[in-house]
Amino acid sequence: MIPTIDKPCIRQCCLNEKDVCMGCFRTFSDMQVWRKVSVEEKTKILVEAQKRKEAHHLSIKAKSL
């Protein structure tokens, strides 16, 4: 059986000015290549998306202080 990783899309797609989806925090280019890349590359994409998500939430929290 070939290992796979499901796309993290939560169907709340809205790209910001940096072409990052504010739903899953992947870049537009990440979304375009998702079906073609290896499990290892998908894992890297997800790690970077998580970093972007955390940074986004920290910036929102900082603005509310």
C-alpha positions as protocol buffer text, in pm:
chain_id: "A"
residue {
  index: 1
  type: MET
  ca { x: 0 y: 0 z: 0 }
}
residue {
  index: 2
  type: ILE
  ca { x: 136 y: 342 z: -97 }
}
residue {
  index: 3
  type: PRO
  ca { x: 142 y: 590 z: 193 }
}
residue {
  index: 4
  type: THR
  ca { x: -58 y: 908 z: 138 }
}
residue {
  index: 5
  type: ILE
  ca { x: -136 y: 1231 z: 319 }
}
residue {
  index: 6
  type: ASP
  ca { x: -477 y: 1390 z: 272 }
}
residue {
  index: 7
  type: LYS
  ca { x: -485 y: 1753 z: 172 }
}
residue {
  index: 8
  type: PRO
  ca { x: -547 y: 1978 z: 472 }
}
residue {
  index: 9
  type: CYS
  ca { x: -814 y: 2186 z: 301 }
}
residue {
  index: 10
  type: ILE
  ca { x: -1095 y: 2293 z: 534 }
}
residue {
  index: 11
  type: ARG
  ca { x: -1291 y: 2462 z: 254 }
}
residue {
  index: 12
  type: GLN
  ca { x: -1239 y: 2813 z: 390 }
}
residue {
  index: 13
  type: CYS
  ca { x: -1017 y: 2925 z: 106 }
}
residue {
  index: 14
  type: CYS
  ca { x: -925 y: 3290 z: 102 }
}
residue {
  index: 15
  type: LEU
  ca { x: -582 y: 3395 z: -21 }
}
residue {
  index: 16
  type: ASN
  ca { x: -408 y: 3682 z: 153 }
}
residue {
  index: 17
  type: GLU
  ca { x: -171 y: 3931 z: -12 }
}
residue {
  index: 18
  type: LYS
  ca { x: 111 y: 3671 z: 5 }
}
residue {
  index: 19
  type: ASP
  ca { x: -100 y: 3404 z: -172 }
}
residue {
  index: 20
  type: VAL
  ca { x: -141 y: 3204 z: 149 }
}
residue {
  index: 21
  type: CYS
  ca { x: -475 y: 3037 z: 212 }
}
residue {
  index: 22
  type: MET
  ca { x: -619 y: 3160 z: 541 }
}
residue {
  index: 23
  type: GLY
  ca { x: -802 y: 2829 z: 585 }
}
residue {
  index: 24
  type: CYS
  ca { x: -518 y: 2574 z: 564 }
}
residue {
  index: 25
  type: PHE
  ca { x: -220 y: 2815 z: 549 }
}
residue {
  index: 26
  type: ARG
  ca { x: -68 y: 2653 z: 243 }
}
residue {
  index: 27
  type: THR
  ca { x: 62 y: 2877 z: -31 }
}
residue {
  index: 28
  type: PHE
  ca { x: -113 y: 2883 z: -366 }
}
residue {
  index: 29
  type: SER
  ca { x: 186 y: 2705 z: -519 }
}
residue {
  index: 30
  type: ASP
  ca { x: 168 y: 2438 z: -244 }
}
residue {
  index: 31
  type: MET
  ca { x: -194 y: 2375 z: -341 }
}
residue {
  index: 32
  type: GLN
  ca { x: -106 y: 2349 z: -708 }
}
residue {
  index: 33
  type: VAL
  ca { x: 162 y: 2083 z: -658 }
}
residue {
  index: 34
  type: TRP
  ca { x: -5 y: 1884 z: -376 }
}
residue {
  index: 35
  type: ARG
  ca { x: -119 y: 1591 z: -593 }
}
residue {
  index: 36
  type: LYS
  ca { x: 222 y: 1558 z: -759 }
}
residue {
  index: 37
  type: VAL
  ca { x: 463 y: 1568 z: -465 }
}
residue {
  index: 38
  type: SER
  ca { x: 591 y: 1288 z: -242 }
}
residue {
  index: 39
  type: VAL
  ca { x: 475 y: 1216 z: 113 }
}
residue {
  index: 40
  type: GLU
  ca { x: 801 y: 1370 z: 235 }
}
residue {
  index: 41
  type: GLU
  ca { x: 735 y: 1692 z: 44 }
}
residue {
  index: 42
  type: LYS
  ca { x: 375 y: 1702 z: 168 }
}
residue {
  index: 43
  type: THR
  ca { x: 505 y: 1668 z: 522 }
}
residue {
  index: 44
  type: LYS
  ca { x: 737 y: 1965 z: 465 }
}
residue {
  index: 45
  type: ILE
  ca { x: 448 y: 2168 z: 322 }
}
residue {
  index: 46
  type: LEU
  ca { x: 236 y: 2088 z: 628 }
}
residue {
  index: 47
  type: VAL
  ca { x: 516 y: 2186 z: 867 }
}
residue {
  index: 48
  type: GLU
  ca { x: 556 y: 2522 z: 694 }
}
residue {
  index: 49
  type: ALA
  ca { x: 178 y: 2572 z: 687 }
}
residue {
  index: 50
  type: GLN
  ca { x: 164 y: 2509 z: 1062 }
}
residue {
  index: 51
  type: LYS
  ca { x: 439 y: 2767 z: 1118 }
}
residue {
  index: 52
  type: ARG
  ca { x: 244 y: 3022 z: 912 }
}
residue {
  index: 53
  type: LYS
  ca { x: -73 y: 2943 z: 1106 }
}
residue {
  index: 54
  type: GLU
  ca { x: 101 y: 2990 z: 1442 }
}
residue {
  index: 55
  type: ALA
  ca { x: 262 y: 3316 z: 1329 }
}
residue {
  index: 56
  type: HIS
  ca { x: -76 y: 3443 z: 1207 }
}
residue {
  index: 57
  type: HIS
  ca { x: -244 y: 3366 z: 1539 }
}
residue {
  index: 58
  type: LEU
  ca { x: 40 y: 3528 z: 1733 }
}
residue {
  index: 59
  type: SER
  ca { x: 10 y: 3845 z: 1523 }
}
residue {
  index: 60
  type: ILE
  ca { x: -364 y: 3860 z: 1589 }
}
residue {
  index: 61
  type: LYS
  ca { x: -306 y: 3812 z: 1960 }
}
residue {
  index: 62
  type: ALA
  ca { x: -39 y: 4085 z: 1964 }
}
residue {
  index: 63
  type: LYS
  ca { x: -271 y: 4330 z: 1787 }
}
residue {
  index: 64
  type: SER
  ca { x: -542 y: 4275 z: 2047 }
}
residue {
  index: 65
  type: LEU
  ca { x: -314 y: 4371 z: 2337 }
}
